Amino acid sequence: MWTIIFTSQFAFALAVLVNALQQHEVRDPAVLFNQCACVAGALLMASLWAPLFKEERNWTFVLASILLVATAAMTSVGAVASKPFFMDEWYTMFGGISTTFFAGWTLVAAGLSVGIVTRINNRGMNAPEPKDTKGTSSYFPLVLSILAAVLAIVFANPIFPVPLLLTLPFVPGIVKDWWVWLPAIICAIGIGTGIAMVYVYQEYPF
């Protein structure tokens, strides 16, 4: 996921640079500035996460979790500001999609991080891994899927739930546990409705 995010953001930065060197005017420079500012801040915060997480102490896990939640919030603001499916320039649309993918993945990462902190507080730092996944289900995927679907529908951006939908197949117990299938269904509904909202807003702008 991070490879996709970093590669696409680097390509977007190059496209913006080339456009600036060619002195092409951007239709809505405020949108581009807000998006880039949010992404820059989010990347800075994300870069601080790994050193904190590797310390493997209670307070560093908590601080790393707070950083990821703040990163998710900032990237979500950038994704909403970018309005990728309502921009004329191809590279601003590409950048908006990349930023939304970034936002969707940081929502997942923030949920995982909060789950880690919760598990450490409940079981201790060096608690053994369970031998099976029975009784270890979490409602984080359900909460995240609802949040991502709401963002996709309200802001007409169907990319928000995609990272979570791609992540859910790797959750243990996906075949038998409703708490994995239900978030997947909600993500699919969010993506489909988000696509419909793009069409509605394009045909009937408010």
BELGI-V830693 format. One line per field, one symbol per residue. phi: phi as a letter, one per 40 degrees, with the letter a starting at -180 (. if undefined). A space follows every 10 residues. Layout:
phi->???
This chain:
phi->.ccccccccc cccccccccc ccfccccbcc cccccccccc cccccccccd dccccfbdcc cccccccccc cccccccccc ccfccbbccc cccccccccc cdcccccccc cccccccccc ccbgcbcccc cbccgbcbcd dccccccccc ccccbfbccd ccdccccdcc cdgccbcccb ccdccccccc cccccccdcc cccbcc
